[in-house]
């Protein structure tokens, strides 16, 4: 999961895509929908990376607990 999240986050990391901005005024109302989707994709990739890290930590803890049983 961490690798999948990093693959989605990588274009923002290397500045290929610009990080979405909050509170930008748009002339066309439909442009706000595009901004919302960009925000969701950016933050979702970070959330997937955090879930992957937490799953890795949990499995390491369970492995150590299982060894000492």
mmCIF file of the N, C-alpha and C atoms, coordinates in Angstrom:
data_MODEL
# 
_entry.id   MODEL 
# 
loop_
_atom_site.group_PDB 
_atom_site.id 
_atom_site.type_symbol 
_atom_site.label_atom_id 
_atom_site.label_alt_id 
_atom_site.label_comp_id 
_atom_site.label_asym_id 
_atom_site.label_entity_id 
_atom_site.label_seq_id 
_atom_site.pdbx_PDB_ins_code 
_atom_site.Cartn_x 
_atom_site.Cartn_y 
_atom_site.Cartn_z 
_atom_site.occupancy 
_atom_site.B_iso_or_equiv 
_atom_site.pdbx_formal_charge 
_atom_site.auth_seq_id 
_atom_site.auth_comp_id 
_atom_site.auth_asym_id 
_atom_site.auth_atom_id 
_atom_site.pdbx_PDB_model_num 
ATOM 1   N N  . UNK A 1 1  ? 0.832   -1.199  0.000   1.00 0.00 ? 1  UNK A N  1 
ATOM 2   C CA . UNK A 1 1  ? 0.000   0.000   0.000   1.00 0.00 ? 1  UNK A CA 1 
ATOM 3   C C  . UNK A 1 1  ? 0.864   1.245   0.000   1.00 0.00 ? 1  UNK A C  1 
ATOM 4   N N  . UNK A 1 2  ? 1.990   1.172   0.723   1.00 0.00 ? 2  UNK A N  1 
ATOM 5   C CA . UNK A 1 2  ? 2.890   2.323   0.756   1.00 0.00 ? 2  UNK A CA 1 
ATOM 6   C C  . UNK A 1 2  ? 3.430   2.632   -0.639  1.00 0.00 ? 2  UNK A C  1 
ATOM 7   N N  . UNK A 1 3  ? 3.793   1.586   -1.365  1.00 0.00 ? 3  UNK A N  1 
ATOM 8   C CA . UNK A 1 3  ? 4.352   1.786   -2.702  1.00 0.00 ? 3  UNK A CA 1 
ATOM 9   C C  . UNK A 1 3  ? 3.295   2.356   -3.647  1.00 0.00 ? 3  UNK A C  1 
ATOM 10  N N  . UNK A 1 4  ? 2.065   1.881   -3.548  1.00 0.00 ? 4  UNK A N  1 
ATOM 11  C CA . UNK A 1 4  ? 0.996   2.409   -4.398  1.00 0.00 ? 4  UNK A CA 1 
ATOM 12  C C  . UNK A 1 4  ? 0.750   3.885   -4.082  1.00 0.00 ? 4  UNK A C  1 
ATOM 13  N N  . UNK A 1 5  ? 0.708   4.229   -2.789  1.00 0.00 ? 5  UNK A N  1 
ATOM 14  C CA . UNK A 1 5  ? 0.527   5.630   -2.413  1.00 0.00 ? 5  UNK A CA 1 
ATOM 15  C C  . UNK A 1 5  ? 1.673   6.502   -2.885  1.00 0.00 ? 5  UNK A C  1 
ATOM 16  N N  . UNK A 1 6  ? 2.905   5.975   -2.827  1.00 0.00 ? 6  UNK A N  1 
ATOM 17  C CA . UNK A 1 6  ? 4.054   6.756   -3.266  1.00 0.00 ? 6  UNK A CA 1 
ATOM 18  C C  . UNK A 1 6  ? 4.041   6.970   -4.766  1.00 0.00 ? 6  UNK A C  1 
ATOM 19  N N  . UNK A 1 7  ? 3.568   5.962   -5.518  1.00 0.00 ? 7  UNK A N  1 
ATOM 20  C CA . UNK A 1 7  ? 3.478   6.118   -6.965  1.00 0.00 ? 7  UNK A CA 1 
ATOM 21  C C  . UNK A 1 7  ? 2.497   7.233   -7.322  1.00 0.00 ? 7  UNK A C  1 
ATOM 22  N N  . UNK A 1 8  ? 1.381   7.312   -6.598  1.00 0.00 ? 8  UNK A N  1 
ATOM 23  C CA . UNK A 1 8  ? 0.425   8.395   -6.856  1.00 0.00 ? 8  UNK A CA 1 
ATOM 24  C C  . UNK A 1 8  ? 0.956   9.745   -6.387  1.00 0.00 ? 8  UNK A C  1 
ATOM 25  N N  . UNK A 1 9  ? 1.775   9.762   -5.334  1.00 0.00 ? 9  UNK A N  1 
ATOM 26  C CA . UNK A 1 9  ? 2.282   11.018  -4.776  1.00 0.00 ? 9  UNK A CA 1 
ATOM 27  C C  . UNK A 1 9  ? 3.514   11.508  -5.519  1.00 0.00 ? 9  UNK A C  1 
ATOM 28  N N  . UNK A 1 10 ? 4.232   10.628  -6.207  1.00 0.00 ? 10 UNK A N  1 
ATOM 29  C CA . UNK A 1 10 ? 5.518   10.956  -6.818  1.00 0.00 ? 10 UNK A CA 1 
ATOM 30  C C  . UNK A 1 10 ? 5.462   12.136  -7.789  1.00 0.00 ? 10 UNK A C  1 
ATOM 31  N N  . UNK A 1 11 ? 4.454   12.260  -8.678  1.00 0.00 ? 11 UNK A N  1 
ATOM 32  C CA . UNK A 1 11 ? 4.433   13.431  -9.564  1.00 0.00 ? 11 UNK A CA 1 
ATOM 33  C C  . UNK A 1 11 ? 4.361   14.762  -8.804  1.00 0.00 ? 11 UNK A C  1 
ATOM 34  N N  . UNK A 1 12 ? 3.713   14.784  -7.633  1.00 0.00 ? 12 UNK A N  1 
ATOM 35  C CA . UNK A 1 12 ? 3.679   16.005  -6.837  1.00 0.00 ? 12 UNK A CA 1 
ATOM 36  C C  . UNK A 1 12 ? 5.026   16.237  -6.170  1.00 0.00 ? 12 UNK A C  1 
ATOM 37  N N  . UNK A 1 13 ? 5.703   15.142  -5.818  1.00 0.00 ? 13 UNK A N  1 
ATOM 38  C CA . UNK A 1 13 ? 6.983   15.228  -5.119  1.00 0.00 ? 13 UNK A CA 1 
ATOM 39  C C  . UNK A 1 13 ? 8.076   15.795  -6.025  1.00 0.00 ? 13 UNK A C  1 
ATOM 40  N N  . UNK A 1 14 ? 8.077   15.405  -7.295  1.00 0.00 ? 14 UNK A N  1 
ATOM 41  C CA . UNK A 1 14 ? 9.121   15.881  -8.205  1.00 0.00 ? 14 UNK A CA 1 
ATOM 42  C C  . UNK A 1 14 ? 8.708   17.173  -8.916  1.00 0.00 ? 14 UNK A C  1 
ATOM 43  N N  . UNK A 1 15 ? 7.626   17.773  -8.473  1.00 0.00 ? 15 UNK A N  1 
ATOM 44  C CA . UNK A 1 15 ? 7.117   19.035  -9.007  1.00 0.00 ? 15 UNK A CA 1 
ATOM 45  C C  . UNK A 1 15 ? 6.657   18.920  -10.457 1.00 0.00 ? 15 UNK A C  1 
ATOM 46  N N  . UNK A 1 16 ? 6.295   17.697  -10.884 1.00 0.00 ? 16 UNK A N  1 
ATOM 47  C CA . UNK A 1 16 ? 5.719   17.525  -12.212 1.00 0.00 ? 16 UNK A CA 1 
ATOM 48  C C  . UNK A 1 16 ? 4.302   18.087  -12.225 1.00 0.00 ? 16 UNK A C  1 
ATOM 49  N N  . UNK A 1 17 ? 3.553   17.822  -11.143 1.00 0.00 ? 17 UNK A N  1 
ATOM 50  C CA . UNK A 1 17 ? 2.238   18.421  -10.956 1.00 0.00 ? 17 UNK A CA 1 
ATOM 51  C C  . UNK A 1 17 ? 2.328   19.410  -9.805  1.00 0.00 ? 17 UNK A C  1 
ATOM 52  N N  . UNK A 1 18 ? 1.601   20.494  -9.926  1.00 0.00 ? 18 UNK A N  1 
ATOM 53  C CA . UNK A 1 18 ? 1.590   21.499  -8.876  1.00 0.00 ? 18 UNK A CA 1 
ATOM 54  C C  . UNK A 1 18 ? 0.640   21.065  -7.765  1.00 0.00 ? 18 UNK A C  1 
ATOM 55  N N  . UNK A 1 19 ? 1.063   21.268  -6.520  1.00 0.00 ? 19 UNK A N  1 
ATOM 56  C CA . UNK A 1 19 ? 0.199   20.933  -5.386  1.00 0.00 ? 19 UNK A CA 1 
ATOM 57  C C  . UNK A 1 19 ? -1.050  21.803  -5.449  1.00 0.00 ? 19 UNK A C  1 
ATOM 58  N N  . UNK A 1 20 ? -2.233  21.206  -5.265  1.00 0.00 ? 20 UNK A N  1 
ATOM 59  C CA . UNK A 1 20 ? -3.467  21.997  -5.367  1.00 0.00 ? 20 UNK A CA 1 
ATOM 60  C C  . UNK A 1 20 ? -3.547  23.066  -4.278  1.00 0.00 ? 20 UNK A C  1 
ATOM 61  N N  . UNK A 1 21 ? -4.069  24.219  -4.657  1.00 0.00 ? 21 UNK A N  1 
ATOM 62  C CA . UNK A 1 21 ? -4.189  25.342  -3.729  1.00 0.00 ? 21 UNK A CA 1 
ATOM 63  C C  . UNK A 1 21 ? -5.611  25.432  -3.194  1.00 0.00 ? 21 UNK A C  1 
ATOM 64  N N  . UNK A 1 22 ? -5.726  25.928  -1.970  1.00 0.00 ? 22 UNK A N  1 
ATOM 65  C CA . UNK A 1 22 ? -7.041  26.135  -1.356  1.00 0.00 ? 22 UNK A CA 1 
ATOM 66  C C  . UNK A 1 22 ? -7.481  27.581  -1.530  1.00 0.00 ? 22 UNK A C  1 
ATOM 67  N N  . UNK A 1 23 ? -8.764  27.784  -1.732  1.00 0.00 ? 23 UNK A N  1 
ATOM 68  C CA . UNK A 1 23 ? -9.332  29.124  -1.735  1.00 0.00 ? 23 UNK A CA 1 
ATOM 69  C C  . UNK A 1 23 ? -9.049  29.939  -2.977  1.00 0.00 ? 23 UNK A C  1 
ATOM 70  N N  . UNK A 1 24 ? -8.771  29.328  -4.099  1.00 0.00 ? 24 UNK A N  1 
ATOM 71  C CA . UNK A 1 24 ? -8.517  30.058  -5.333  1.00 0.00 ? 24 UNK A CA 1 
ATOM 72  C C  . UNK A 1 24 ? -9.857  30.394  -5.984  1.00 0.00 ? 24 UNK A C  1 
ATOM 73  N N  . UNK A 1 25 ? -10.041 31.647  -6.332  1.00 0.00 ? 25 UNK A N  1 
ATOM 74  C CA . UNK A 1 25 ? -11.292 32.072  -6.966  1.00 0.00 ? 25 UNK A CA 1 
ATOM 75  C C  . UNK A 1 25 ? -11.287 31.682  -8.435  1.00 0.00 ? 25 UNK A C  1 
ATOM 76  N N  . UNK A 1 26 ? -12.375 31.087  -8.884  1.00 0.00 ? 26 UNK A N  1 
ATOM 77  C CA . UNK A 1 26 ? -12.523 30.650  -10.263 1.00 0.00 ? 26 UNK A CA 1 
ATOM 78  C C  . UNK A 1 26 ? -13.698 31.372  -10.916 1.00 0.00 ? 26 UNK A C  1 
ATOM 79  N N  . UNK A 1 27 ? -13.572 31.626  -12.194 1.00 0.00 ? 27 UNK A N  1 
ATOM 80  C CA . UNK A 1 27 ? -14.655 32.281  -12.930 1.00 0.00 ? 27 UNK A CA 1 
ATOM 81  C C  . UNK A 1 27 ? -15.774 31.278  -13.218 1.00 0.00 ? 27 UNK A C  1 
ATOM 82  N N  . UNK A 1 28 ? -15.406 30.104  -13.688 1.00 0.00 ? 28 UNK A N  1 
ATOM 83  C CA . UNK A 1 28 ? -16.374 29.081  -14.022 1.00 0.00 ? 28 UNK A CA 1 
ATOM 84  C C  . UNK A 1 28 ? -16.603 28.193  -12.797 1.00 0.00 ? 28 UNK A C  1 
ATOM 85  N N  . UNK A 1 29 ? -17.849 27.941  -12.466 1.00 0.00 ? 29 UNK A N  1 
ATOM 86  C CA . UNK A 1 29 ? -18.179 27.133  -11.286 1.00 0.00 ? 29 UNK A CA 1 
ATOM 87  C C  . UNK A 1 29 ? -17.741 25.681  -11.438 1.00 0.00 ? 29 UNK A C  1 
ATOM 88  N N  . UNK A 1 30 ? -17.671 25.158  -12.661 1.00 0.00 ? 30 UNK A N  1 
ATOM 89  C CA . UNK A 1 30 ? -17.263 23.779  -12.864 1.00 0.00 ? 30 UNK A CA 1 
ATOM 90  C C  . UNK A 1 30 ? -15.772 23.562  -12.567 1.00 0.00 ? 30 UNK A C  1 
ATOM 91  N N  . UNK A 1 31 ? -14.994 24.643  -12.594 1.00 0.00 ? 31 UNK A N  1 
ATOM 92  C CA . UNK A 1 31 ? -13.575 24.517  -12.269 1.00 0.00 ? 31 UNK A CA 1 
ATOM 93  C C  . UNK A 1 31 ? -13.372 24.134  -10.814 1.00 0.00 ? 31 UNK A C  1 
ATOM 94  N N  . UNK A 1 32 ? -14.323 24.482  -9.947  1.00 0.00 ? 32 UNK A N  1 
ATOM 95  C CA . UNK A 1 32 ? -14.221 24.093  -8.535  1.00 0.00 ? 32 UNK A CA 1 
ATOM 96  C C  . UNK A 1 32 ? -14.287 22.577  -8.374  1.00 0.00 ? 32 UNK A C  1 
ATOM 97  N N  . UNK A 1 33 ? -15.046 21.897  -9.244  1.00 0.00 ? 33 UNK A N  1 
ATOM 98  C CA . UNK A 1 33 ? -15.127 20.453  -9.203  1.00 0.00 ? 33 UNK A CA 1 
ATOM 99  C C  . UNK A 1 33 ? -13.767 19.824  -9.516  1.00 0.00 ? 33 UNK A C  1 
ATOM 100 N N  . UNK A 1 34 ? -13.092 20.351  -10.522 1.00 0.00 ? 34 UNK A N  1 
ATOM 101 C CA . UNK A 1 34 ? -11.762 19.872  -10.863 1.00 0.00 ? 34 UNK A CA 1 
ATOM 102 C C  . UNK A 1 34 ? -10.773 20.090  -9.732  1.00 0.00 ? 34 UNK A C  1 
ATOM 103 N N  . UNK A 1 35 ? -10.874 21.246  -9.065  1.00 0.00 ? 35 UNK A N  1 
ATOM 104 C CA . UNK A 1 35 ? -9.995  21.514  -7.922  1.00 0.00 ? 35 UNK A CA 1 
ATOM 105 C C  . UNK A 1 35 ? -10.267 20.539  -6.785  1.00 0.00 ? 35 UNK A C  1 
ATOM 106 N N  . UNK A 1 36 ? -11.538 20.224  -6.567  1.00 0.00 ? 36 UNK A N  1 
ATOM 107 C CA . UNK A 1 36 ? -11.886 19.281  -5.507  1.00 0.00 ? 36 UNK A CA 1 
ATOM 108 C C  . UNK A 1 36 ? -11.334 17.895  -5.781  1.00 0.00 ? 36 UNK A C  1 
ATOM 109 N N  . UNK A 1 37 ? -11.408 17.475  -7.032  1.00 0.00 ? 37 UNK A N  1 
ATOM 110 C CA . UNK A 1 37 ? -10.869 16.162  -7.394  1.00 0.00 ? 37 UNK A CA 1 
ATOM 111 C C  . UNK A 1 37 ? -9.357  16.136  -7.208  1.00 0.00 ? 37 UNK A C  1 
ATOM 112 N N  . UNK A 1 38 ? -8.682  17.228  -7.571  1.00 0.00 ? 38 UNK A N  1 
ATOM 113 C CA . UNK A 1 38 ? -7.222  17.295  -7.375  1.00 0.00 ? 38 UNK A CA 1 
ATOM 114 C C  . UNK A 1 38 ? -6.867  17.214  -5.899  1.00 0.00 ? 38 UNK A C  1 
ATOM 115 N N  . UNK A 1 39 ? -7.648  17.879  -5.039  1.00 0.00 ? 39 UNK A N  1 
ATOM 116 C CA . UNK A 1 39 ? -7.398  17.817  -3.592  1.00 0.00 ? 39 UNK A CA 1 
ATOM 117 C C  . UNK A 1 39 ? -7.597  16.406  -3.062  1.00 0.00 ? 39 UNK A C  1 
ATOM 118 N N  . UNK A 1 40 ? -8.666  15.750  -3.500  1.00 0.00 ? 40 UNK A N  1 
ATOM 119 C CA . UNK A 1 40 ? -8.924  14.378  -3.045  1.00 0.00 ? 40 UNK A CA 1 
ATOM 120 C C  . UNK A 1 40 ? -7.811  13.429  -3.466  1.00 0.00 ? 40 UNK A C  1 
ATOM 121 N N  . UNK A 1 41 ? -7.368  13.530  -4.708  1.00 0.00 ? 41 UNK A N  1 
ATOM 122 C CA . UNK A 1 41 ? -6.321  12.630  -5.184  1.00 0.00 ? 41 UNK A CA 1 
ATOM 123 C C  . UNK A 1 41 ? -5.002  12.885  -4.463  1.00 0.00 ? 41 UNK A C  1 
ATOM 124 N N  . UNK A 1 42 ? -4.688  14.157  -4.193  1.00 0.00 ? 42 UNK A N  1 
ATOM 125 C CA . UNK A 1 42 ? -3.439  14.486  -3.506  1.00 0.00 ? 42 UNK A CA 1 
ATOM 126 C C  . UNK A 1 42 ? -3.458  13.953  -2.081  1.00 0.00 ? 42 UNK A C  1 
ATOM 127 N N  . UNK A 1 43 ? -4.528  14.221  -1.350  1.00 0.00 ? 43 UNK A N  1 
ATOM 128 C CA . UNK A 1 43 ? -4.597  13.799  0.046   1.00 0.00 ? 43 UNK A CA 1 
ATOM 129 C C  . UNK A 1 43 ? -4.848  12.301  0.171   1.00 0.00 ? 43 UNK A C  1 
ATOM 130 N N  . UNK A 1 44 ? -5.517  11.714  -0.794  1.00 0.00 ? 44 UNK A N  1 
ATOM 131 C CA . UNK A 1 44 ? -5.739  10.266  -0.754  1.00 0.00 ? 44 UNK A CA 1 
ATOM 132 C C  . UNK A 1 44 ? -4.419  9.518   -0.921  1.00 0.00 ? 44 UNK A C  1 
ATOM 133 N N  . UNK A 1 45 ? -3.524  10.016  -1.769  1.00 0.00 ? 45 UNK A N  1 
ATOM 134 C CA . UNK A 1 45 ? -2.236  9.342   -1.942  1.00 0.00 ? 45 UNK A CA 1 
ATOM 135 C C  . UNK A 1 45 ? -1.415  9.402   -0.665  1.00 0.00 ? 45 UNK A C  1 
ATOM 136 N N  . UNK A 1 46 ? -1.479  10.512  0.052   1.00 0.00 ? 46 UNK A N  1 
ATOM 137 C CA . UNK A 1 46 ? -0.775  10.617  1.337   1.00 0.00 ? 46 UNK A CA 1 
ATOM 138 C C  . UNK A 1 46 ? -1.412  9.673   2.352   1.00 0.00 ? 46 UNK A C  1 
ATOM 139 N N  . UNK A 1 47 ? -2.743  9.572   2.348   1.00 0.00 ? 47 UNK A N  1 
ATOM 140 C CA . UNK A 1 47 ? -3.429  8.674   3.282   1.00 0.00 ? 47 UNK A CA 1 
ATOM 141 C C  . UNK A 1 47 ? -3.095  7.212   2.988   1.00 0.00 ? 47 UNK A C  1 
ATOM 142 N N  . UNK A 1 48 ? -2.985  6.852   1.715   1.00 0.00 ? 48 UNK A N  1 
ATOM 143 C CA . UNK A 1 48 ? -2.620  5.472   1.371   1.00 0.00 ? 48 UNK A CA 1 
ATOM 144 C C  . UNK A 1 48 ? -1.210  5.161   1.862   1.00 0.00 ? 48 UNK A C  1 
ATOM 145 N N  . UNK A 1 49 ? -0.288  6.122   1.732   1.00 0.00 ? 49 UNK A N  1 
ATOM 146 C CA . UNK A 1 49 ? 1.071   5.903   2.237   1.00 0.00 ? 49 UNK A CA 1 
ATOM 147 C C  . UNK A 1 49 ? 1.062   5.722   3.753   1.00 0.00 ? 49 UNK A C  1 
ATOM 148 N N  . UNK A 1 50 ? 0.282   6.525   4.461   1.00 0.00 ? 50 UNK A N  1 
ATOM 149 C CA . UNK A 1 50 ? 0.215   6.398   5.923   1.00 0.00 ? 50 UNK A CA 1 
ATOM 150 C C  . UNK A 1 50 ? -0.409  5.075   6.342   1.00 0.00 ? 50 UNK A C  1 
ATOM 151 N N  . UNK A 1 51 ? -1.427  4.618   5.598   1.00 0.00 ? 51 UNK A N  1 
ATOM 152 C CA . UNK A 1 51 ? -2.011  3.310   5.907   1.00 0.00 ? 51 UNK A CA 1 
ATOM 153 C C  . UNK A 1 51 ? -0.999  2.194   5.674   1.00 0.00 ? 51 UNK A C  1 
ATOM 154 N N  . UNK A 1 52 ? -0.218  2.301   4.618   1.00 0.00 ? 52 UNK A N  1 
ATOM 155 C CA . UNK A 1 52 ? 0.804   1.298   4.351   1.00 0.00 ? 52 UNK A CA 1 
ATOM 156 C C  . UNK A 1 52 ? 1.854   1.250   5.448   1.00 0.00 ? 52 UNK A C  1 
ATOM 157 N N  . UNK A 1 53 ? 2.278   2.419   5.925   1.00 0.00 ? 53 UNK A N  1 
ATOM 158 C CA . UNK A 1 53 ? 3.251   2.470   7.018   1.00 0.00 ? 53 UNK A CA 1 
ATOM 159 C C  . UNK A 1 53 ? 2.662   1.884   8.290   1.00 0.00 ? 53 UNK A C  1 
ATOM 160 N N  . UNK A 1 54 ? 1.405   2.214   8.590   1.00 0.00 ? 54 UNK A N  1 
ATOM 161 C CA . UNK A 1 54 ? 0.785   1.687   9.807   1.00 0.00 ? 54 UNK A CA 1 
ATOM 162 C C  . UNK A 1 54 ? 0.599   0.169   9.728   1.00 0.00 ? 54 UNK A C  1 
ATOM 163 N N  . UNK A 1 55 ? 0.277   -0.360  8.552   1.00 0.00 ? 55 UNK A N  1 
ATOM 164 C CA . UNK A 1 55 ? 0.153   -1.813  8.396   1.00 0.00 ? 55 UNK A CA 1 
ATOM 165 C C  . UNK A 1 55 ? 1.511   -2.485  8.580   1.00 0.00 ? 55 UNK A C  1 
ATOM 166 N N  . UNK A 1 56 ? 2.583   -1.865  8.036   1.00 0.00 ? 56 UNK A N  1 
ATOM 167 C CA . UNK A 1 56 ? 3.923   -2.424  8.227   1.00 0.00 ? 56 UNK A CA 1 
ATOM 168 C C  . UNK A 1 56 ? 4.308   -2.448  9.701   1.00 0.00 ? 56 UNK A C  1 
ATOM 169 N N  . UNK A 1 57 ? 4.040   -1.368  10.419  1.00 0.00 ? 57 UNK A N  1 
ATOM 170 C CA . UNK A 1 57 ? 4.364   -1.302  11.852  1.00 0.00 ? 57 UNK A CA 1 
ATOM 171 C C  . UNK A 1 57 ? 3.552   -2.338  12.624  1.00 0.00 ? 57 UNK A C  1 
ATOM 172 N N  . UNK A 1 58 ? 2.266   -2.461  12.314  1.00 0.00 ? 58 UNK A N  1 
ATOM 173 C CA . UNK A 1 58 ? 1.406   -3.429  12.993  1.00 0.00 ? 58 UNK A CA 1 
ATOM 174 C C  . UNK A 1 58 ? 1.897   -4.856  12.773  1.00 0.00 ? 58 UNK A C  1 
ATOM 175 N N  . UNK A 1 59 ? 2.290   -5.186  11.533  1.00 0.00 ? 59 UNK A N  1 
ATOM 176 C CA . UNK A 1 59 ? 2.764   -6.545  11.273  1.00 0.00 ? 59 UNK A CA 1 
ATOM 177 C C  . UNK A 1 59 ? 4.088   -6.825  11.972  1.00 0.00 ? 59 UNK A C  1 
ATOM 178 N N  . UNK A 1 60 ? 4.956   -5.837  12.066  1.00 0.00 ? 60 UNK A N  1 
ATOM 179 C CA . UNK A 1 60 ? 6.220   -6.026  12.790  1.00 0.00 ? 60 UNK A CA 1 
ATOM 180 C C  . UNK A 1 60 ? 5.950   -6.248  14.269  1.00 0.00 ? 60 UNK A C  1 
ATOM 181 N N  . UNK A 1 61 ? 5.024   -5.482  14.845  1.00 0.00 ? 61 UNK A N  1 
ATOM 182 C CA . UNK A 1 61 ? 4.678   -5.652  16.263  1.00 0.00 ? 61 UNK A CA 1 
ATOM 183 C C  . UNK A 1 61 ? 4.073   -7.031  16.492  1.00 0.00 ? 61 UNK A C  1 
ATOM 184 N N  . UNK A 1 62 ? 3.170   -7.456  15.614  1.00 0.00 ? 62 UNK A N  1 
ATOM 185 C CA . UNK A 1 62 ? 2.554   -8.783  15.781  1.00 0.00 ? 62 UNK A CA 1 
ATOM 186 C C  . UNK A 1 62 ? 3.592   -9.892  15.610  1.00 0.00 ? 62 UNK A C  1 
ATOM 187 N N  . UNK A 1 63 ? 4.567   -9.706  14.736  1.00 0.00 ? 63 UNK A N  1 
ATOM 188 C CA . UNK A 1 63 ? 5.619   -10.694 14.558  1.00 0.00 ? 63 UNK A CA 1 
ATOM 189 C C  . UNK A 1 63 ? 6.473   -10.806 15.817  1.00 0.00 ? 63 UNK A C  1 
ATOM 190 N N  . UNK A 1 64 ? 6.816   -9.672  16.407  1.00 0.00 ? 64 UNK A N  1 
ATOM 191 C CA . UNK A 1 64 ? 7.625   -9.688  17.642  1.00 0.00 ? 64 UNK A CA 1 
ATOM 192 C C  . UNK A 1 64 ? 6.833   -10.312 18.786  1.00 0.00 ? 64 UNK A C  1 
ATOM 193 N N  . UNK A 1 65 ? 5.549   -9.987  18.914  1.00 0.00 ? 65 UNK A N  1 
ATOM 194 C CA . UNK A 1 65 ? 4.722   -10.548 19.958  1.00 0.00 ? 65 UNK A CA 1 
ATOM 195 C C  . UNK A 1 65 ? 4.594   -12.065 19.776  1.00 0.00 ? 65 UNK A C  1 
ATOM 196 N N  . UNK A 1 66 ? 4.468   -12.509 18.528  1.00 0.00 ? 66 UNK A N  1 
ATOM 197 C CA . UNK A 1 66 ? 4.349   -13.942 18.261  1.00 0.00 ? 66 UNK A CA 1 
ATOM 198 C C  . UNK A 1 66 ? 5.656   -14.676 18.595  1.00 0.00 ? 66 UNK A C  1 
ATOM 199 N N  . UNK A 1 67 ? 6.799   -14.049 18.394  1.00 0.00 ? 67 UNK A N  1 
ATOM 200 C CA . UNK A 1 67 ? 8.072   -14.689 18.740  1.00 0.00 ? 67 UNK A CA 1 
ATOM 201 C C  . UNK A 1 67 ? 8.232   -14.884 20.239  1.00 0.00 ? 67 UNK A C  1 
ATOM 202 N N  . UNK A 1 68 ? 7.725   -13.963 21.030  1.00 0.00 ? 68 UNK A N  1 
ATOM 203 C CA . UNK A 1 68 ? 7.920   -14.021 22.483  1.00 0.00 ? 68 UNK A CA 1 
ATOM 204 C C  . UNK A 1 68 ? 6.794   -14.744 23.214  1.00 0.00 ? 68 UNK A C  1 
ATOM 205 N N  . UNK A 1 69 ? 5.885   -15.409 22.507  1.00 0.00 ? 69 UNK A N  1 
ATOM 206 C CA . UNK A 1 69 ? 4.816   -16.170 23.140  1.00 0.00 ? 69 UNK A CA 1 
ATOM 207 C C  . UNK A 1 69 ? 5.342   -17.465 23.689  1.00 0.00 ? 69 UNK A C  1 
# 
